[in-house]
Amino acid sequence: MLTHDELIKKMMRAPAVRAEYERIEREEMPMLDTILKARAEAGLTQAQVAERMGTKAPAVARLENALVTGKHSPSIATLQKYAAALGKKLEVRFS
């Protein structure tokens, strides 16, 4: 049986897996890092953010997870609600 690290090394040898990992790391992880950092700085749990957004904790978990999986892109309106729940303002930039 492979260890976790051995499995990761094996999977990363596949070009498609490596390309998707690099895409997620380049495109989506910075946004996830930003929102998780903002939530931590606000000292809020997913449940507390959800309450402030007028939704349930699983919806916030799905939002945060969507940024990792790339299966769903949250709307600007949803990200604005998330930011507002943290006492922040959403800014979208092209660089």
Backbone as a chain_set.jsonl record, in Angstrom:
{"seq": "MLTHDELIKKMMRAPAVRAEYERIEREEMPMLDTILKARAEAGLTQAQVAERMGTKAPAVARLENALVTGKHSPSIATLQKYAAALGKKLEVRFS", "coords": {"N": [[0.84, -1.176, 0.0], [0.496, 2.232, -0.8], [1.907, 5.166, 0.663], [0.486, 8.358, 1.599], [2.082, 10.483, 0.591], [3.587, 9.096, -1.337], [1.574, 8.318, -3.091], [0.695, 10.817, -4.016], [3.034, 11.694, -5.362], [3.097, 9.754, -7.378], [0.675, 10.255, -8.73], [1.145, 12.842, -9.655], [2.843, 12.443, -11.734], [1.33, 11.993, -13.938], [0.479, 13.747, -16.789], [-2.018, 15.119, -17.195], [-3.093, 15.286, -14.617], [-1.118, 16.752, -13.291], [-1.26, 19.15, -14.784], [-3.869, 20.049, -14.167], [-3.619, 20.389, -11.402], [-1.69, 22.429, -11.342], [-3.147, 24.446, -12.626], [-5.223, 24.908, -10.79], [-3.722, 25.697, -8.597], [-2.589, 28.036, -9.593], [-4.789, 29.615, -10.48], [-7.013, 29.414, -8.711], [-6.351, 28.9, -6.017], [-5.167, 31.256, -4.875], [-7.45, 32.916, -4.495], [-8.977, 31.326, -2.762], [-7.197, 31.187, -0.589], [-7.241, 33.884, 0.137], [-9.956, 34.316, 0.93], [-10.2, 32.483, 3.019], [-8.262, 33.417, 4.781], [-9.326, 35.937, 5.355], [-11.673, 35.153, 6.649], [-10.602, 33.853, 8.878], [-9.231, 36.004, 10.079], [-11.416, 37.52, 10.769], [-12.354, 35.955, 12.705], [-14.379, 34.069, 12.48], [-16.554, 31.235, 12.156], [-17.555, 28.837, 9.624], [-20.275, 28.445, 9.982], [-21.037, 30.778, 11.329], [-20.476, 32.716, 9.388], [-22.276, 31.883, 7.463], [-24.726, 32.355, 8.772], [-24.693, 35.147, 8.882], [-24.82, 35.628, 6.183], [-27.302, 34.785, 5.618], [-27.803, 32.129, 5.069], [-27.038, 28.59, 5.148], [-24.522, 26.676, 6.945], [-23.455, 24.476, 5.352], [-23.672, 25.569, 2.778], [-21.764, 27.591, 2.776], [-19.502, 26.054, 3.147], [-19.57, 24.641, 0.728], [-19.163, 26.769, -1.03], [-16.532, 27.598, -0.346], [-15.217, 25.198, -0.926], [-15.733, 24.997, -3.65], [-13.93, 26.706, -4.793], [-11.631, 25.273, -4.686], [-12.112, 22.878, -6.079], [-13.024, 23.701, -8.559], [-15.347, 22.997, -9.778], [-17.576, 24.498, -9.671], [-18.238, 27.86, -10.125], [-18.469, 30.473, -7.963], [-20.943, 33.073, -7.877], [-20.593, 36.612, -8.468], [-22.313, 38.043, -6.835], [-22.683, 36.245, -4.707], [-20.084, 36.102, -3.689], [-19.864, 38.76, -2.901], [-21.729, 38.836, -0.812], [-20.49, 37.064, 0.94], [-18.12, 38.468, 1.48], [-19.237, 40.75, 2.691], [-20.326, 39.576, 4.97], [-18.055, 39.155, 6.392], [-17.349, 41.645, 7.004], [-16.074, 42.958, 5.028], [-15.2, 44.277, 1.742], [-15.82, 43.305, -1.543], [-13.407, 43.188, -4.073], [-12.602, 43.117, -7.431], [-9.98, 42.436, -9.541], [-7.957, 42.869, -12.452], [-4.829, 41.83, -13.459]], "CA": [[0.0, 0.0, 0.0], [1.254, 3.475, -0.899], [1.633, 6.235, 1.629], [-0.12, 9.534, 0.977], [3.11, 11.185, -0.189], [3.925, 8.272, -2.501], [0.439, 8.406, -4.012], [0.756, 12.15, -4.634], [4.127, 11.675, -6.336], [2.682, 8.914, -8.504], [-0.377, 10.956, -9.47], [1.696, 14.041, -10.292], [3.549, 12.048, -12.958], [0.363, 12.033, -15.041], [0.423, 15.124, -17.288], [-3.328, 15.75, -16.987], [-3.229, 15.576, -13.188], [-0.201, 17.852, -13.006], [-1.786, 20.368, -15.405], [-5.02, 20.513, -13.379], [-3.081, 20.87, -10.126], [-1.044, 23.72, -11.578], [-4.196, 25.41, -12.926], [-5.885, 25.236, -9.526], [-2.756, 26.438, -7.783], [-2.37, 29.351, -10.209], [-5.992, 30.41, -10.67], [-8.049, 29.379, -7.686], [-5.849, 28.885, -4.652], [-5.019, 32.598, -4.293], [-8.743, 33.403, -4.021], [-9.322, 30.545, -1.573], [-6.34, 31.661, 0.499], [-7.711, 35.205, 0.537], [-11.197, 34.286, 1.691], [-9.98, 31.768, 4.28], [-7.522, 34.328, 5.652], [-10.262, 36.963, 5.81], [-12.575, 34.54, 7.632], [-9.813, 33.635, 10.102], [-8.996, 37.314, 10.689], [-12.682, 37.95, 11.355], [-12.629, 35.055, 13.824], [-15.698, 33.475, 12.255], [-16.681, 29.884, 11.621], [-18.42, 28.777, 8.445], [-21.655, 28.603, 10.443], [-21.26, 32.19, 11.634], [-20.528, 33.416, 8.106], [-23.542, 31.489, 6.845], [-25.798, 33.078, 9.45], [-24.623, 36.541, 8.439], [-25.197, 35.663, 4.772], [-28.685, 34.346, 5.486], [-27.803, 30.788, 4.491], [-26.623, 27.539, 6.09], [-23.088, 26.379, 6.922], [-23.025, 23.681, 4.187], [-23.545, 26.429, 1.597], [-20.465, 28.263, 2.878], [-18.507, 25.002, 2.899], [-19.564, 24.397, -0.725], [-18.543, 27.94, -1.65], [-15.086, 27.507, -0.145], [-14.751, 24.013, -1.642], [-15.834, 25.254, -5.088], [-12.71, 27.374, -5.234], [-10.588, 24.249, -4.786], [-12.451, 21.872, -7.076], [-13.277, 24.287, -9.868], [-16.572, 22.435, -10.336], [-18.603, 25.543, -9.667], [-17.692, 29.193, -9.863], [-19.467, 31.281, -7.254], [-21.305, 34.335, -8.53], [-20.098, 37.841, -7.842], [-23.255, 38.368, -5.758], [-22.383, 35.368, -3.571], [-18.816, 36.551, -3.114], [-20.129, 40.029, -2.22], [-22.383, 38.497, 0.458], [-19.457, 36.466, 1.784], [-17.263, 39.571, 1.92], [-20.01, 41.581, 3.621], [-20.45, 38.825, 6.218], [-16.77, 39.304, 7.077], [-17.082, 43.065, 7.201], [-15.145, 43.346, 3.961], [-15.764, 44.664, 0.464], [-15.242, 42.526, -2.629], [-12.765, 43.922, -5.161], [-12.138, 42.237, -8.5], [-8.919, 43.127, -10.281], [-7.201, 42.205, -13.489], [-3.446, 42.308, -13.399]], "C": [[0.889, 1.245, 0.0], [0.91, 4.415, 0.249], [1.0, 7.399, 0.868], [0.886, 10.257, 0.079], [3.487, 10.416, -1.444], [2.816, 8.332, -3.552], [0.432, 9.743, -4.735], [1.846, 12.19, -5.696], [3.742, 10.894, -7.578], [1.654, 9.645, -9.365], [0.176, 12.15, -10.234], [2.52, 13.714, -11.536], [2.627, 12.07, -14.169], [0.216, 13.48, -15.511], [-0.911, 15.825, -17.037], [-3.525, 16.133, -15.526], [-2.35, 16.766, -12.825], [-0.732, 19.173, -13.57], [-2.966, 20.928, -14.603], [-4.572, 21.058, -12.03], [-2.468, 22.258, -10.296], [-2.069, 24.805, -11.898], [-4.89, 25.856, -11.636], [-4.97, 26.088, -8.663], [-2.594, 27.871, -8.287], [-3.626, 30.214, -10.176], [-6.901, 30.498, -9.449], [-7.528, 29.412, -6.259], [-5.637, 30.279, -4.085], [-6.348, 33.157, -3.768], [-9.16, 32.649, -2.765], [-8.498, 31.001, -0.386], [-6.833, 33.005, 1.036], [-8.978, 35.115, 1.373], [-11.031, 33.531, 3.003], [-9.221, 32.642, 5.276], [-8.455, 35.396, 6.211], [-11.22, 36.395, 6.856], [-11.854, 34.308, 8.95], [-9.565, 34.954, 10.827], [-10.257, 37.85, 11.355], [-13.061, 37.078, 12.552], [-13.97, 34.356, 13.723], [-15.597, 32.047, 11.754], [-17.528, 29.947, 10.354], [-19.876, 29.001, 8.85], [-21.976, 30.066, 10.737], [-21.334, 33.027, 10.36], [-21.867, 33.132, 7.433], [-24.715, 32.254, 7.458], [-25.845, 34.522, 8.991], [-25.042, 36.698, 6.975], [-26.662, 35.294, 4.562], [-28.805, 32.988, 4.831], [-27.369, 29.799, 5.564], [-25.134, 27.237, 5.903], [-22.669, 25.504, 5.737], [-22.877, 24.503, 2.908], [-22.206, 27.161, 1.602], [-19.346, 27.256, 2.622], [-18.417, 24.706, 1.399], [-18.902, 25.546, -1.466], [-17.026, 27.854, -1.549], [-14.509, 26.326, -0.92], [-14.769, 24.223, -3.155], [-14.57, 25.908, -5.621], [-11.551, 26.403, -5.372], [-10.87, 23.32, -5.95], [-12.622, 22.441, -8.472], [-14.551, 23.778, -10.514], [-17.675, 23.478, -10.451], [-17.907, 26.861, -9.372], [-18.757, 30.019, -9.162], [-19.723, 32.594, -7.992], [-20.669, 35.501, -7.781], [-21.001, 38.208, -6.663], [-22.978, 37.524, -4.512], [-21.087, 35.795, -2.9], [-18.979, 37.891, -2.388], [-20.801, 39.784, -0.865], [-21.37, 37.924, 1.437], [-18.572, 37.569, 2.353], [-17.986, 40.438, 2.951], [-20.158, 40.894, 4.972], [-19.178, 38.922, 7.051], [-16.447, 40.761, 7.391], [-16.106, 43.61, 6.18], [-15.927, 43.794, 2.732], [-15.062, 43.847, -0.616], [-14.647, 43.464, -3.678], [-12.268, 42.903, -6.168], [-11.139, 43.029, -9.319], [-8.38, 42.247, -11.396], [-5.79, 42.736, -13.418], [-2.618, 41.677, -14.488]], "O": [[1.898, 1.305, 0.703], [-0.22, 4.45, 0.735], [0.986, 7.413, -0.363], [0.573, 10.6, -1.061], [3.686, 11.013, -2.502], [3.088, 8.389, -4.751], [0.189, 9.795, -5.94], [1.614, 12.664, -6.808], [4.023, 11.318, -8.699], [1.758, 9.648, -10.592], [-0.274, 12.44, -11.342], [2.857, 14.611, -12.308], [3.095, 12.156, -15.304], [-0.135, 14.351, -14.716], [-0.928, 17.009, -16.699], [-4.069, 17.198, -15.233], [-2.792, 17.681, -12.13], [-0.66, 20.204, -12.9], [-3.053, 22.137, -14.386], [-5.088, 22.075, -11.567], [-2.705, 23.151, -9.483], [-1.895, 25.956, -11.496], [-5.113, 27.048, -11.426], [-5.398, 27.08, -8.073], [-2.476, 28.805, -7.493], [-3.551, 31.407, -9.879], [-7.491, 31.546, -9.188], [-8.216, 29.915, -5.371], [-5.902, 30.485, -2.9], [-6.376, 33.8, -2.719], [-9.642, 33.255, -1.808], [-9.033, 31.185, 0.708], [-6.839, 33.233, 2.246], [-9.076, 35.763, 2.415], [-11.652, 33.893, 4.002], [-9.503, 32.611, 6.474], [-8.388, 35.727, 7.395], [-11.545, 37.069, 7.834], [-12.421, 34.537, 10.019], [-9.675, 35.019, 12.051], [-10.189, 38.542, 12.37], [-13.968, 37.413, 13.315], [-14.621, 34.082, 14.731], [-14.673, 31.694, 11.022], [-18.138, 30.972, 10.049], [-20.624, 29.671, 8.138], [-23.071, 30.537, 10.426], [-22.155, 33.938, 10.259], [-22.508, 34.037, 6.899], [-25.589, 32.741, 6.741], [-26.923, 35.061, 8.738], [-25.548, 37.744, 6.57], [-27.203, 35.467, 3.47], [-29.775, 32.712, 4.125], [-27.337, 30.132, 6.748], [-24.56, 27.505, 4.848], [-21.615, 25.757, 5.155], [-22.055, 24.178, 2.052], [-21.585, 27.332, 0.553], [-18.359, 27.572, 1.957], [-17.323, 24.54, 0.861], [-18.161, 25.325, -2.424], [-16.32, 28.016, -2.544], [-13.433, 26.436, -1.507], [-13.918, 23.687, -3.865], [-14.185, 25.687, -6.769], [-10.593, 26.677, -6.095], [-9.968, 23.005, -6.727], [-12.392, 21.746, -9.461], [-14.819, 24.087, -11.675], [-18.598, 23.332, -11.252], [-17.079, 26.948, -8.465], [-19.834, 30.24, -9.714], [-18.835, 33.145, -8.643], [-20.267, 35.382, -6.624], [-20.515, 38.634, -5.615], [-23.031, 38.031, -3.392], [-21.007, 35.841, -1.673], [-18.316, 38.136, -1.381], [-20.476, 40.45, 0.118], [-21.386, 38.256, 2.623], [-18.305, 37.605, 3.554], [-17.404, 40.814, 3.968], [-20.121, 41.556, 6.009], [-19.22, 38.787, 8.274], [-15.404, 41.069, 7.97], [-15.404, 44.59, 6.428], [-17.154, 43.702, 2.691], [-13.838, 43.716, -0.598], [-15.298, 44.413, -4.116], [-11.594, 41.939, -5.806], [-11.414, 44.153, -9.74], [-8.357, 41.021, -11.28], [-5.574, 43.944, -13.328], [-1.424, 41.957, -14.597]]}, "num_chains": 1, "name": "protein.A"}
